[in-house]
Amino acid sequence: MEMIVRATRKGYHIKQVPITFAVRVFGSWNLKLGGSEIVEYLKGLVYLMLTA
């Protein structure tokens, strides 16, 4: 998040590169975010916008 904001403000162009995830044989992926993670992300985003 920080790198994207700072690079964009300096005039760099950001491109996306697609990736492919391999099928997991063991274990599981827990990609769900809880409320506290979302709040921390938003706090970091606000801080970044105010200071970058």
mmCIF entry with sequence, helices, sheets and N, C-alpha, C, O atoms, coordinates in Angstrom:
data_MODEL
# 
_entry.id   MODEL 
# 
_entity.id                         1 
_entity.type                       polymer 
_entity.pdbx_number_of_molecules   1 
# 
_entity_poly.entity_id                      1 
_entity_poly.type                           'polypeptide(L)' 
_entity_poly.nstd_linkage                   no 
_entity_poly.nstd_monomer                   no 
_entity_poly.pdbx_seq_one_letter_code       MEMIVRATRKGYHIKQVPITFAVRVFGSWNLKLGGSEIVEYLKGLVYLMLTA 
_entity_poly.pdbx_seq_one_letter_code_can   MEMIVRATRKGYHIKQVPITFAVRVFGSWNLKLGGSEIVEYLKGLVYLMLTA 
_entity_poly.pdbx_strand_id                 A 
# 
loop_
_entity_poly_seq.entity_id 
_entity_poly_seq.num 
_entity_poly_seq.mon_id 
_entity_poly_seq.hetero 
1 1  MET n 
1 2  GLU n 
1 3  MET n 
1 4  ILE n 
1 5  VAL n 
1 6  ARG n 
1 7  ALA n 
1 8  THR n 
1 9  ARG n 
1 10 LYS n 
1 11 GLY n 
1 12 TYR n 
1 13 HIS n 
1 14 ILE n 
1 15 LYS n 
1 16 GLN n 
1 17 VAL n 
1 18 PRO n 
1 19 ILE n 
1 20 THR n 
1 21 PHE n 
1 22 ALA n 
1 23 VAL n 
1 24 ARG n 
1 25 VAL n 
1 26 PHE n 
1 27 GLY n 
1 28 SER n 
1 29 TRP n 
1 30 ASN n 
1 31 LEU n 
1 32 LYS n 
1 33 LEU n 
1 34 GLY n 
1 35 GLY n 
1 36 SER n 
1 37 GLU n 
1 38 ILE n 
1 39 VAL n 
1 40 GLU n 
1 41 TYR n 
1 42 LEU n 
1 43 LYS n 
1 44 GLY n 
1 45 LEU n 
1 46 VAL n 
1 47 TYR n 
1 48 LEU n 
1 49 MET n 
1 50 LEU n 
1 51 THR n 
1 52 ALA n 
# 
_struct_asym.id          A 
_struct_asym.entity_id   1 
# 
loop_
_struct_conf.conf_type_id 
_struct_conf.id 
_struct_conf.pdbx_PDB_helix_id 
_struct_conf.beg_label_comp_id 
_struct_conf.beg_label_asym_id 
_struct_conf.beg_label_seq_id 
_struct_conf.pdbx_beg_PDB_ins_code 
_struct_conf.end_label_comp_id 
_struct_conf.end_label_asym_id 
_struct_conf.end_label_seq_id 
_struct_conf.pdbx_end_PDB_ins_code 
_struct_conf.beg_auth_comp_id 
_struct_conf.beg_auth_asym_id 
_struct_conf.beg_auth_seq_id 
_struct_conf.end_auth_comp_id 
_struct_conf.end_auth_asym_id 
_struct_conf.end_auth_seq_id 
_struct_conf.pdbx_PDB_helix_class 
_struct_conf.details 
_struct_conf.pdbx_PDB_helix_length 
HELX_P HELX_P1 AA1 GLU A 2  ? ARG A 9  ? GLU A 2  ARG A 9  1 ? 8  
HELX_P HELX_P2 AA2 GLY A 35 ? THR A 51 ? GLY A 35 THR A 51 1 ? 17 
# 
_struct_conf_type.id          HELX_P 
_struct_conf_type.criteria    ? 
_struct_conf_type.reference   ? 
# 
loop_
_atom_site.group_PDB 
_atom_site.id 
_atom_site.type_symbol 
_atom_site.label_atom_id 
_atom_site.label_alt_id 
_atom_site.label_comp_id 
_atom_site.label_asym_id 
_atom_site.label_entity_id 
_atom_site.label_seq_id 
_atom_site.pdbx_PDB_ins_code 
_atom_site.Cartn_x 
_atom_site.Cartn_y 
_atom_site.Cartn_z 
_atom_site.occupancy 
_atom_site.B_iso_or_equiv 
_atom_site.pdbx_formal_charge 
_atom_site.auth_seq_id 
_atom_site.auth_comp_id 
_atom_site.auth_asym_id 
_atom_site.auth_atom_id 
_atom_site.pdbx_PDB_model_num 
ATOM 1   N N  . MET A 1 1  ? 0.826   -1.174  0.000   1.00 0.00 ? 1  MET A N  1 
ATOM 2   C CA . MET A 1 1  ? 0.000   0.000   0.000   1.00 0.00 ? 1  MET A CA 1 
ATOM 3   C C  . MET A 1 1  ? 0.877   1.246   0.000   1.00 0.00 ? 1  MET A C  1 
ATOM 4   O O  . MET A 1 1  ? 0.656   2.162   -0.792  1.00 0.00 ? 1  MET A O  1 
ATOM 5   N N  . GLU A 1 2  ? 1.853   1.283   0.869   1.00 0.00 ? 2  GLU A N  1 
ATOM 6   C CA . GLU A 1 2  ? 2.711   2.465   0.964   1.00 0.00 ? 2  GLU A CA 1 
ATOM 7   C C  . GLU A 1 2  ? 3.526   2.653   -0.307  1.00 0.00 ? 2  GLU A C  1 
ATOM 8   O O  . GLU A 1 2  ? 3.666   3.774   -0.796  1.00 0.00 ? 2  GLU A O  1 
ATOM 9   N N  . MET A 1 3  ? 4.056   1.581   -0.834  1.00 0.00 ? 3  MET A N  1 
ATOM 10  C CA . MET A 1 3  ? 4.872   1.692   -2.046  1.00 0.00 ? 3  MET A CA 1 
ATOM 11  C C  . MET A 1 3  ? 4.044   2.210   -3.223  1.00 0.00 ? 3  MET A C  1 
ATOM 12  O O  . MET A 1 3  ? 4.536   3.008   -4.020  1.00 0.00 ? 3  MET A O  1 
ATOM 13  N N  . ILE A 1 4  ? 2.806   1.768   -3.338  1.00 0.00 ? 4  ILE A N  1 
ATOM 14  C CA . ILE A 1 4  ? 1.952   2.219   -4.433  1.00 0.00 ? 4  ILE A CA 1 
ATOM 15  C C  . ILE A 1 4  ? 1.686   3.712   -4.323  1.00 0.00 ? 4  ILE A C  1 
ATOM 16  O O  . ILE A 1 4  ? 1.783   4.430   -5.318  1.00 0.00 ? 4  ILE A O  1 
ATOM 17  N N  . VAL A 1 5  ? 1.355   4.186   -3.138  1.00 0.00 ? 5  VAL A N  1 
ATOM 18  C CA . VAL A 1 5  ? 1.064   5.608   -2.945  1.00 0.00 ? 5  VAL A CA 1 
ATOM 19  C C  . VAL A 1 5  ? 2.301   6.451   -3.223  1.00 0.00 ? 5  VAL A C  1 
ATOM 20  O O  . VAL A 1 5  ? 2.224   7.441   -3.951  1.00 0.00 ? 5  VAL A O  1 
ATOM 21  N N  . ARG A 1 6  ? 3.422   6.075   -2.659  1.00 0.00 ? 6  ARG A N  1 
ATOM 22  C CA . ARG A 1 6  ? 4.644   6.870   -2.837  1.00 0.00 ? 6  ARG A CA 1 
ATOM 23  C C  . ARG A 1 6  ? 5.126   6.856   -4.291  1.00 0.00 ? 6  ARG A C  1 
ATOM 24  O O  . ARG A 1 6  ? 5.543   7.890   -4.812  1.00 0.00 ? 6  ARG A O  1 
ATOM 25  N N  . ALA A 1 7  ? 5.074   5.713   -4.935  1.00 0.00 ? 7  ALA A N  1 
ATOM 26  C CA . ALA A 1 7  ? 5.510   5.626   -6.333  1.00 0.00 ? 7  ALA A CA 1 
ATOM 27  C C  . ALA A 1 7  ? 4.605   6.445   -7.242  1.00 0.00 ? 7  ALA A C  1 
ATOM 28  O O  . ALA A 1 7  ? 5.087   7.138   -8.137  1.00 0.00 ? 7  ALA A O  1 
ATOM 29  N N  . THR A 1 8  ? 3.306   6.370   -7.019  1.00 0.00 ? 8  THR A N  1 
ATOM 30  C CA . THR A 1 8  ? 2.363   7.129   -7.835  1.00 0.00 ? 8  THR A CA 1 
ATOM 31  C C  . THR A 1 8  ? 2.572   8.625   -7.670  1.00 0.00 ? 8  THR A C  1 
ATOM 32  O O  . THR A 1 8  ? 2.520   9.370   -8.648  1.00 0.00 ? 8  THR A O  1 
ATOM 33  N N  . ARG A 1 9  ? 2.803   9.063   -6.467  1.00 0.00 ? 9  ARG A N  1 
ATOM 34  C CA . ARG A 1 9  ? 3.030   10.497  -6.221  1.00 0.00 ? 9  ARG A CA 1 
ATOM 35  C C  . ARG A 1 9  ? 4.332   10.989  -6.845  1.00 0.00 ? 9  ARG A C  1 
ATOM 36  O O  . ARG A 1 9  ? 4.470   12.181  -7.123  1.00 0.00 ? 9  ARG A O  1 
ATOM 37  N N  . LYS A 1 10 ? 5.287   10.090  -7.069  1.00 0.00 ? 10 LYS A N  1 
ATOM 38  C CA . LYS A 1 10 ? 6.545   10.476  -7.709  1.00 0.00 ? 10 LYS A CA 1 
ATOM 39  C C  . LYS A 1 10 ? 6.481   10.322  -9.226  1.00 0.00 ? 10 LYS A C  1 
ATOM 40  O O  . LYS A 1 10 ? 7.471   10.563  -9.917  1.00 0.00 ? 10 LYS A O  1 
ATOM 41  N N  . GLY A 1 11 ? 5.323   9.922   -9.748  1.00 0.00 ? 11 GLY A N  1 
ATOM 42  C CA . GLY A 1 11 ? 5.144   9.843   -11.181 1.00 0.00 ? 11 GLY A CA 1 
ATOM 43  C C  . GLY A 1 11 ? 5.432   8.486   -11.800 1.00 0.00 ? 11 GLY A C  1 
ATOM 44  O O  . GLY A 1 11 ? 5.421   8.357   -13.024 1.00 0.00 ? 11 GLY A O  1 
ATOM 45  N N  . TYR A 1 12 ? 5.688   7.479   -10.989 1.00 0.00 ? 12 TYR A N  1 
ATOM 46  C CA . TYR A 1 12 ? 5.917   6.145   -11.521 1.00 0.00 ? 12 TYR A CA 1 
ATOM 47  C C  . TYR A 1 12 ? 4.582   5.506   -11.897 1.00 0.00 ? 12 TYR A C  1 
ATOM 48  O O  . TYR A 1 12 ? 3.541   5.863   -11.344 1.00 0.00 ? 12 TYR A O  1 
ATOM 49  N N  . HIS A 1 13 ? 4.613   4.577   -12.821 1.00 0.00 ? 13 HIS A N  1 
ATOM 50  C CA . HIS A 1 13 ? 3.413   3.863   -13.232 1.00 0.00 ? 13 HIS A CA 1 
ATOM 51  C C  . HIS A 1 13 ? 3.441   2.468   -12.627 1.00 0.00 ? 13 HIS A C  1 
ATOM 52  O O  . HIS A 1 13 ? 4.461   1.780   -12.664 1.00 0.00 ? 13 HIS A O  1 
ATOM 53  N N  . ILE A 1 14 ? 2.322   2.065   -12.078 1.00 0.00 ? 14 ILE A N  1 
ATOM 54  C CA . ILE A 1 14 ? 2.199   0.762   -11.437 1.00 0.00 ? 14 ILE A CA 1 
ATOM 55  C C  . ILE A 1 14 ? 1.482   -0.174  -12.402 1.00 0.00 ? 14 ILE A C  1 
ATOM 56  O O  . ILE A 1 14 ? 0.447   0.177   -12.968 1.00 0.00 ? 14 ILE A O  1 
ATOM 57  N N  . LYS A 1 15 ? 2.036   -1.363  -12.583 1.00 0.00 ? 15 LYS A N  1 
ATOM 58  C CA . LYS A 1 15 ? 1.392   -2.370  -13.421 1.00 0.00 ? 15 LYS A CA 1 
ATOM 59  C C  . LYS A 1 15 ? 1.143   -3.614  -12.595 1.00 0.00 ? 15 LYS A C  1 
ATOM 60  O O  . LYS A 1 15 ? 1.869   -3.901  -11.643 1.00 0.00 ? 15 LYS A O  1 
ATOM 61  N N  . GLN A 1 16 ? 0.120   -4.341  -12.964 1.00 0.00 ? 16 GLN A N  1 
ATOM 62  C CA . GLN A 1 16 ? -0.200  -5.579  -12.284 1.00 0.00 ? 16 GLN A CA 1 
ATOM 63  C C  . GLN A 1 16 ? 0.364   -6.752  -13.065 1.00 0.00 ? 16 GLN A C  1 
ATOM 64  O O  . GLN A 1 16 ? 0.336   -6.779  -14.295 1.00 0.00 ? 16 GLN A O  1 
ATOM 65  N N  . VAL A 1 17 ? 0.874   -7.718  -12.321 1.00 0.00 ? 17 VAL A N  1 
ATOM 66  C CA . VAL A 1 17 ? 1.390   -8.935  -12.921 1.00 0.00 ? 17 VAL A CA 1 
ATOM 67  C C  . VAL A 1 17 ? 0.587   -10.093 -12.337 1.00 0.00 ? 17 VAL A C  1 
ATOM 68  O O  . VAL A 1 17 ? 0.623   -10.321 -11.127 1.00 0.00 ? 17 VAL A O  1 
ATOM 69  N N  . PRO A 1 18 ? -0.136  -10.825 -13.180 1.00 0.00 ? 18 PRO A N  1 
ATOM 70  C CA . PRO A 1 18 ? -0.954  -11.919 -12.645 1.00 0.00 ? 18 PRO A CA 1 
ATOM 71  C C  . PRO A 1 18 ? -0.092  -13.073 -12.127 1.00 0.00 ? 18 PRO A C  1 
ATOM 72  O O  . PRO A 1 18 ? 0.976   -13.361 -12.667 1.00 0.00 ? 18 PRO A O  1 
ATOM 73  N N  . ILE A 1 19 ? -0.574  -13.715 -11.086 1.00 0.00 ? 19 ILE A N  1 
ATOM 74  C CA . ILE A 1 19 ? 0.102   -14.883 -10.544 1.00 0.00 ? 19 ILE A CA 1 
ATOM 75  C C  . ILE A 1 19 ? -0.902  -16.028 -10.464 1.00 0.00 ? 19 ILE A C  1 
ATOM 76  O O  . ILE A 1 19 ? -2.112  -15.803 -10.447 1.00 0.00 ? 19 ILE A O  1 
ATOM 77  N N  . THR A 1 20 ? -0.400  -17.232 -10.416 1.00 0.00 ? 20 THR A N  1 
ATOM 78  C CA . THR A 1 20 ? -1.253  -18.407 -10.284 1.00 0.00 ? 20 THR A CA 1 
ATOM 79  C C  . THR A 1 20 ? -0.878  -19.128 -8.998  1.00 0.00 ? 20 THR A C  1 
ATOM 80  O O  . THR A 1 20 ? 0.288   -19.451 -8.768  1.00 0.00 ? 20 THR A O  1 
ATOM 81  N N  . PHE A 1 21 ? -1.872  -19.372 -8.170  1.00 0.00 ? 21 PHE A N  1 
ATOM 82  C CA . PHE A 1 21 ? -1.636  -20.085 -6.926  1.00 0.00 ? 21 PHE A CA 1 
ATOM 83  C C  . PHE A 1 21 ? -1.693  -21.581 -7.185  1.00 0.00 ? 21 PHE A C  1 
ATOM 84  O O  . PHE A 1 21 ? -2.574  -22.062 -7.898  1.00 0.00 ? 21 PHE A O  1 
ATOM 85  N N  . ALA A 1 22 ? -0.768  -22.303 -6.613  1.00 0.00 ? 22 ALA A N  1 
ATOM 86  C CA . ALA A 1 22 ? -0.749  -23.759 -6.738  1.00 0.00 ? 22 ALA A CA 1 
ATOM 87  C C  . ALA A 1 22 ? -1.802  -24.366 -5.817  1.00 0.00 ? 22 ALA A C  1 
ATOM 88  O O  . ALA A 1 22 ? -2.149  -23.789 -4.786  1.00 0.00 ? 22 ALA A O  1 
ATOM 89  N N  . VAL A 1 23 ? -2.291  -25.504 -6.192  1.00 0.00 ? 23 VAL A N  1 
ATOM 90  C CA . VAL A 1 23 ? -3.251  -26.221 -5.359  1.00 0.00 ? 23 VAL A CA 1 
ATOM 91  C C  . VAL A 1 23 ? -2.514  -26.762 -4.141  1.00 0.00 ? 23 VAL A C  1 
ATOM 92  O O  . VAL A 1 23 ? -1.461  -27.387 -4.265  1.00 0.00 ? 23 VAL A O  1 
ATOM 93  N N  . ARG A 1 24 ? -3.079  -26.514 -2.969  1.00 0.00 ? 24 ARG A N  1 
ATOM 94  C CA . ARG A 1 24 ? -2.446  -26.999 -1.741  1.00 0.00 ? 24 ARG A CA 1 
ATOM 95  C C  . ARG A 1 24 ? -2.775  -28.463 -1.519  1.00 0.00 ? 24 ARG A C  1 
ATOM 96  O O  . ARG A 1 24 ? -3.917  -28.892 -1.687  1.00 0.00 ? 24 ARG A O  1 
ATOM 97  N N  . VAL A 1 25 ? -1.753  -29.228 -1.139  1.00 0.00 ? 25 VAL A N  1 
ATOM 98  C CA . VAL A 1 25 ? -1.950  -30.645 -0.849  1.00 0.00 ? 25 VAL A CA 1 
ATOM 99  C C  . VAL A 1 25 ? -2.270  -30.829 0.634   1.00 0.00 ? 25 VAL A C  1 
ATOM 100 O O  . VAL A 1 25 ? -3.125  -31.638 0.991   1.00 0.00 ? 25 VAL A O  1 
ATOM 101 N N  . PHE A 1 26 ? -1.583  -30.077 1.496   1.00 0.00 ? 26 PHE A N  1 
ATOM 102 C CA . PHE A 1 26 ? -1.791  -30.164 2.935   1.00 0.00 ? 26 PHE A CA 1 
ATOM 103 C C  . PHE A 1 26 ? -2.158  -28.802 3.481   1.00 0.00 ? 26 PHE A C  1 
ATOM 104 O O  . PHE A 1 26 ? -1.750  -27.782 2.926   1.00 0.00 ? 26 PHE A O  1 
ATOM 105 N N  . GLY A 1 27 ? -2.915  -28.769 4.550   1.00 0.00 ? 27 GLY A N  1 
ATOM 106 C CA . GLY A 1 27 ? -3.264  -27.518 5.193   1.00 0.00 ? 27 GLY A CA 1 
ATOM 107 C C  . GLY A 1 27 ? -4.400  -26.811 4.480   1.00 0.00 ? 27 GLY A C  1 
ATOM 108 O O  . GLY A 1 27 ? -5.003  -27.339 3.546   1.00 0.00 ? 27 GLY A O  1 
ATOM 109 N N  . SER A 1 28 ? -4.672  -25.616 4.940   1.00 0.00 ? 28 SER A N  1 
ATOM 110 C CA . SER A 1 28 ? -5.744  -24.831 4.322   1.00 0.00 ? 28 SER A CA 1 
ATOM 111 C C  . SER A 1 28 ? -5.342  -23.370 4.313   1.00 0.00 ? 28 SER A C  1 
ATOM 112 O O  . SER A 1 28 ? -4.441  -22.952 5.041   1.00 0.00 ? 28 SER A O  1 
ATOM 113 N N  . TRP A 1 29 ? -6.017  -22.607 3.484   1.00 0.00 ? 29 TRP A N  1 
ATOM 114 C CA . TRP A 1 29 ? -5.765  -21.174 3.394   1.00 0.00 ? 29 TRP A CA 1 
ATOM 115 C C  . TRP A 1 29 ? -6.851  -20.450 4.158   1.00 0.00 ? 29 TRP A C  1 
ATOM 116 O O  . TRP A 1 29 ? -8.038  -20.705 3.955   1.00 0.00 ? 29 TRP A O  1 
ATOM 117 N N  . ASN A 1 30 ? -6.454  -19.561 5.023   1.00 0.00 ? 30 ASN A N  1 
ATOM 118 C CA . ASN A 1 30 ? -7.418  -18.766 5.768   1.00 0.00 ? 30 ASN A CA 1 
ATOM 119 C C  . ASN A 1 30 ? -7.227  -17.323 5.339   1.00 0.00 ? 30 ASN A C  1 
ATOM 120 O O  . ASN A 1 30 ? -6.417  -16.598 5.915   1.00 0.00 ? 30 ASN A O  1 
ATOM 121 N N  . LEU A 1 31 ? -7.976  -16.906 4.324   1.00 0.00 ? 31 LEU A N  1 
ATOM 122 C CA . LEU A 1 31 ? -7.787  -15.574 3.754   1.00 0.00 ? 31 LEU A CA 1 
ATOM 123 C C  . LEU A 1 31 ? -8.792  -14.556 4.264   1.00 0.00 ? 31 LEU A C  1 
ATOM 124 O O  . LEU A 1 31 ? -8.771  -13.405 3.830   1.00 0.00 ? 31 LEU A O  1 
ATOM 125 N N  . LYS A 1 32 ? -9.658  -14.947 5.161   1.00 0.00 ? 32 LYS A N  1 
ATOM 126 C CA . LYS A 1 32 ? -10.674 -14.028 5.658   1.00 0.00 ? 32 LYS A CA 1 
ATOM 127 C C  . LYS A 1 32 ? -10.050 -13.051 6.649   1.00 0.00 ? 32 LYS A C  1 
ATOM 128 O O  . LYS A 1 32 ? -9.242  -13.433 7.495   1.00 0.00 ? 32 LYS A O  1 
ATOM 129 N N  . LEU A 1 33 ? -10.439 -11.788 6.529   1.00 0.00 ? 33 LEU A N  1 
ATOM 130 C CA . LEU A 1 33 ? -9.962  -10.770 7.451   1.00 0.00 ? 33 LEU A CA 1 
ATOM 131 C C  . LEU A 1 33 ? -11.012 -10.532 8.528   1.00 0.00 ? 33 LEU A C  1 
ATOM 132 O O  . LEU A 1 33 ? -12.212 -10.494 8.253   1.00 0.00 ? 33 LEU A O  1 
ATOM 133 N N  . GLY A 1 34 ? -10.541 -10.374 9.746   1.00 0.00 ? 34 GLY A N  1 
ATOM 134 C CA . GLY A 1 34 ? -11.439 -10.045 10.838  1.00 0.00 ? 34 GLY A CA 1 
ATOM 135 C C  . GLY A 1 34 ? -11.605 -8.540  10.947  1.00 0.00 ? 34 GLY A C  1 
ATOM 136 O O  . GLY A 1 34 ? -10.939 -7.777  10.247  1.00 0.00 ? 34 GLY A O  1 
ATOM 137 N N  . GLY A 1 35 ? -12.482 -8.127  11.813  1.00 0.00 ? 35 GLY A N  1 
ATOM 138 C CA . GLY A 1 35 ? -12.746 -6.704  12.002  1.00 0.00 ? 35 GLY A CA 1 
ATOM 139 C C  . GLY A 1 35 ? -11.523 -5.916  12.423  1.00 0.00 ? 35 GLY A C  1 
ATOM 140 O O  . GLY A 1 35 ? -11.325 -4.791  11.964  1.00 0.00 ? 35 GLY A O  1 
ATOM 141 N N  . SER A 1 36 ? -10.698 -6.488  13.290  1.00 0.00 ? 36 SER A N  1 
ATOM 142 C CA . SER A 1 36 ? -9.523  -5.759  13.776  1.00 0.00 ? 36 SER A CA 1 
ATOM 143 C C  . SER A 1 36 ? -8.494  -5.548  12.664  1.00 0.00 ? 36 SER A C  1 
ATOM 144 O O  . SER A 1 36 ? -7.836  -4.509  12.627  1.00 0.00 ? 36 SER A O  1 
ATOM 145 N N  . GLU A 1 37 ? -8.347  -6.524  11.754  1.00 0.00 ? 37 GLU A N  1 
ATOM 146 C CA . GLU A 1 37 ? -7.412  -6.359  10.638  1.00 0.00 ? 37 GLU A CA 1 
ATOM 147 C C  . GLU A 1 37 ? -7.886  -5.265  9.691   1.00 0.00 ? 37 GLU A C  1 
ATOM 148 O O  . GLU A 1 37 ? -7.079  -4.493  9.173   1.00 0.00 ? 37 GLU A O  1 
ATOM 149 N N  . ILE A 1 38 ? -9.188  -5.199  9.466   1.00 0.00 ? 38 ILE A N  1 
ATOM 150 C CA . ILE A 1 38 ? -9.740  -4.171  8.583   1.00 0.00 ? 38 ILE A CA 1 
ATOM 151 C C  . ILE A 1 38 ? -9.543  -2.791  9.192   1.00 0.00 ? 38 ILE A C  1 
ATOM 152 O O  . ILE A 1 38 ? -9.186  -1.849  8.485   1.00 0.00 ? 38 ILE A O  1 
ATOM 153 N N  . VAL A 1 39 ? -9.772  -2.660  10.492  1.00 0.00 ? 39 VAL A N  1 
ATOM 154 C CA . VAL A 1 39 ? -9.582  -1.378  11.172  1.00 0.00 ? 39 VAL A CA 1 
ATOM 155 C C  . VAL A 1 39 ? -8.122  -0.951  11.099  1.00 0.00 ? 39 VAL A C  1 
ATOM 156 O O  . VAL A 1 39 ? -7.840  0.213   10.817  1.00 0.00 ? 39 VAL A O  1 
ATOM 157 N N  . GLU A 1 40 ? -7.191  -1.863  11.346  1.00 0.00 ? 40 GLU A N  1 
ATOM 158 C CA . GLU A 1 40 ? -5.771  -1.539  11.283  1.00 0.00 ? 40 GLU A CA 1 
ATOM 159 C C  . GLU A 1 40 ? -5.359  -1.124  9.868   1.00 0.00 ? 40 GLU A C  1 
ATOM 160 O O  . GLU A 1 40 ? -4.561  -0.201  9.702   1.00 0.00 ? 40 GLU A O  1 
ATOM 161 N N  . TYR A 1 41 ? -5.892  -1.793  8.860   1.00 0.00 ? 41 TYR A N  1 
ATOM 162 C CA . TYR A 1 41 ? -5.606  -1.434  7.474   1.00 0.00 ? 41 TYR A CA 1 
ATOM 163 C C  . TYR A 1 41 ? -6.092  -0.018  7.191   1.00 0.00 ? 41 TYR A C  1 
ATOM 164 O O  . TYR A 1 41 ? -5.363  0.778   6.599   1.00 0.00 ? 41 TYR A O  1 
ATOM 165 N N  . LEU A 1 42 ? -7.307  0.303   7.603   1.00 0.00 ? 42 LEU A N  1 
ATOM 166 C CA . LEU A 1 42 ? -7.856  1.641   7.356   1.00 0.00 ? 42 LEU A CA 1 
ATOM 167 C C  . LEU A 1 42 ? -7.079  2.716   8.107   1.00 0.00 ? 42 LEU A C  1 
ATOM 168 O O  . LEU A 1 42 ? -6.865  3.808   7.582   1.00 0.00 ? 42 LEU A O  1 
ATOM 169 N N  . LYS A 1 43 ? -6.653  2.411   9.342   1.00 0.00 ? 43 LYS A N  1 
ATOM 170 C CA . LYS A 1 43 ? -5.844  3.370   10.088  1.00 0.00 ? 43 LYS A CA 1 
ATOM 171 C C  . LYS A 1 43 ? -4.519  3.626   9.376   1.00 0.00 ? 43 LYS A C  1 
ATOM 172 O O  . LYS A 1 43 ? -4.064  4.767   9.294   1.00 0.00 ? 43 LYS A O  1 
ATOM 173 N N  . GLY A 1 44 ? -3.903  2.565   8.862   1.00 0.00 ? 44 GLY A N  1 
ATOM 174 C CA . GLY A 1 44 ? -2.654  2.718   8.122   1.00 0.00 ? 44 GLY A CA 1 
ATOM 175 C C  . GLY A 1 44 ? -2.854  3.513   6.851   1.00 0.00 ? 44 GLY A C  1 
ATOM 176 O O  . GLY A 1 44 ? -1.995  4.312   6.477   1.00 0.00 ? 44 GLY A O  1 
ATOM 177 N N  . LEU A 1 45 ? -3.976  3.305   6.181   1.00 0.00 ? 45 LEU A N  1 
ATOM 178 C CA . LEU A 1 45 ? -4.278  4.030   4.955   1.00 0.00 ? 45 LEU A CA 1 
ATOM 179 C C  . LEU A 1 45 ? -4.460  5.527   5.232   1.00 0.00 ? 45 LEU A C  1 
ATOM 180 O O  . LEU A 1 45 ? -3.931  6.360   4.496   1.00 0.00 ? 45 LEU A O  1 
ATOM 181 N N  . VAL A 1 46 ? -5.188  5.863   6.265   1.00 0.00 ? 46 VAL A N  1 
ATOM 182 C CA . VAL A 1 46 ? -5.381  7.268   6.631   1.00 0.00 ? 46 VAL A CA 1 
ATOM 183 C C  . VAL A 1 46 ? -4.051  7.901   6.993   1.00 0.00 ? 46 VAL A C  1 
ATOM 184 O O  . VAL A 1 46 ? -3.750  9.008   6.545   1.00 0.00 ? 46 VAL A O  1 
ATOM 185 N N  . TYR A 1 47 ? -3.257  7.221   7.792   1.00 0.00 ? 47 TYR A N  1 
ATOM 186 C CA . TYR A 1 47 ? -1.938  7.751   8.173   1.00 0.00 ? 47 TYR A CA 1 
ATOM 187 C C  . TYR A 1 47 ? -1.078  8.002   6.951   1.00 0.00 ? 47 TYR A C  1 
ATOM 188 O O  . TYR A 1 47 ? -0.424  9.040   6.843   1.00 0.00 ? 47 TYR A O  1 
ATOM 189 N N  . LEU A 1 48 ? -1.080  7.038   6.021   1.00 0.00 ? 48 LEU A N  1 
ATOM 190 C CA . LEU A 1 48 ? -0.286  7.170   4.815   1.00 0.00 ? 48 LEU A CA 1 
ATOM 191 C C  . LEU A 1 48 ? -0.733  8.362   3.976   1.00 0.00 ? 48 LEU A C  1 
ATOM 192 O O  . LEU A 1 48 ? 0.103   9.105   3.461   1.00 0.00 ? 48 LEU A O  1 
ATOM 193 N N  . MET A 1 49 ? -2.018  8.546   3.837   1.00 0.00 ? 49 MET A N  1 
ATOM 194 C CA . MET A 1 49 ? -2.538  9.656   3.050   1.00 0.00 ? 49 MET A CA 1 
ATOM 195 C C  . MET A 1 49 ? -2.193  11.004  3.685   1.00 0.00 ? 49 MET A C  1 
ATOM 196 O O  . MET A 1 49 ? -1.997  11.991  2.977   1.00 0.00 ? 49 MET A O  1 
ATOM 197 N N  . LEU A 1 50 ? -2.119  11.045  4.994   1.00 0.00 ? 50 LEU A N  1 
ATOM 198 C CA . LEU A 1 50 ? -1.810  12.296  5.677   1.00 0.00 ? 50 LEU A CA 1 
ATOM 199 C C  . LEU A 1 50 ? -0.319  12.602  5.711   1.00 0.00 ? 50 LEU A C  1 
ATOM 200 O O  . LEU A 1 50 ? 0.065   13.768  5.811   1.00 0.00 ? 50 LEU A O  1 
ATOM 201 N N  . THR A 1 51 ? 0.524   11.586  5.629   1.00 0.00 ? 51 THR A N  1 
ATOM 202 C CA . THR A 1 51 ? 1.953   11.824  5.795   1.00 0.00 ? 51 THR A CA 1 
ATOM 203 C C  . THR A 1 51 ? 2.781   11.655  4.534   1.00 0.00 ? 51 THR A C  1 
ATOM 204 O O  . THR A 1 51 ? 3.898   12.170  4.472   1.00 0.00 ? 51 THR A O  1 
ATOM 205 N N  . ALA A 1 52 ? 2.284   10.964  3.541   1.00 0.00 ? 52 ALA A N  1 
ATOM 206 C CA . ALA A 1 52 ? 3.093   10.703  2.334   1.00 0.00 ? 52 ALA A CA 1 
ATOM 207 C C  . ALA A 1 52 ? 3.074   11.877  1.384   1.00 0.00 ? 52 ALA A C  1 
ATOM 208 O O  . ALA A 1 52 ? 3.699   11.825  0.325   1.00 0.00 ? 52 ALA A O  1 
# 
